[in-house]
Amino acid sequence: MSGARQAAGGKGRGSLVSGLAVGVGCVLFLGAFVWGAVVYKPYTVPTDSMAPTIGRGDRVLAERIDGDEVRRGDVVVFKDALWGDLPMVKRVVGVGGDKVACCDKQGRLTVNGTPLDEPYLQSRKPASPTVFSATVPKGKLFLLGDHRADSLDSRVHLADGTGGAVPRGAVSGRVDARAWPLDLGMLERPKAFEALPGGVSRPGPLRLILGSAVAGAVLILAGAAYGPMARRLGRGARRGEQRPEVASGV
């Protein structure tokens, strides 16, 4: 009888642990998706202007941010009437008050006279096939594609009365990762901009969100497997209690 009570107790504890694991797992898993939907928005990139960082047709995840949060080096999603009616993806190389120019004797882009090493470019040297110099108006951003030979960006709009820049308020998101193709390539903040005033931005919570989703999935699977396992162990213990003893002969 004591063995049966222990088996029943073990079965009850197994069901409790299993239910708790599945419940917590569901909260983490579903919560991660809700969190992700609130913080991030997906976009499909229609051109190769950001290659090789982001290619044509790639699906990216952009953190919803306010334009005031943008820093140099960020890859942002924005929409400006002078640039077209569709959201575009470019890299911020200058903010209000900066003087952006290209190129120095080594073919590098300069910001306020500081040359930048840009390893993310499609072609390393020169940093722009066209020579330019622009002072970014206050409250605006100077944007370039990483494929400088195939990007319609701030250089094209230098003579349109805005100095080629777009308002900070035109930005709707900052790209944190490439979600498709399925390699989830995280976008690193360029080190070239770290020494400039304001530094670079911090990555969004995407890694934490993904970790929460994975932990939730593991708990759900583990909890679902633990319940049947505990029941089988309980049945095995009861059968052992009920097996009659074999009398030995004299």
HELIX and SHEET records of a PDB file:
HELIX    1   1 SER A    2  VAL A   39  1                                  38    
HELIX    2   2 GLY A   67  GLU A   69  5                                   3    
HELIX    3   3 ARG A  148  ASP A  150  5                                   3    
HELIX    4   4 ARG A  168  ALA A  170  5                                   3    
HELIX    5   5 LYS A  191  PHE A  193  5                                   3    
HELIX    6   6 LEU A  206  GLN A  242  1                                  37    
SHEET    1   A 7 TYR A  40  THR A  44  0                                        
SHEET    2   A 7 ARG A  59  ARG A  64 -1                                        
SHEET    3   A 7 VAL A 171  TRP A 180 -1                                        
SHEET    4   A 7 VAL A  75  PHE A  78 -1                                        
SHEET    5   A 7 MET A  88  VAL A  95 -1                                        
SHEET    6   A 7 LYS A 140  LEU A 144 -1                                        
SHEET    7   A 7 VAL A 166  PRO A 167 -1                                        
SHEET    1   B 4 TYR A  40  THR A  44  0                                        
SHEET    2   B 4 ARG A  59  ARG A  64 -1                                        
SHEET    3   B 4 VAL A 171  TRP A 180 -1                                        
SHEET    4   B 4 GLY A 185  MET A 186 -1                                        
SHEET    1   C 4 THR A 114  PRO A 115  0                                        
SHEET    2   C 4 LEU A 109  VAL A 111 -1                                        
SHEET    3   C 4 LYS A  99  CYS A 102 -1                                        
SHEET    4   C 4 PHE A 132  THR A 135 -1                                        
END                                                                             
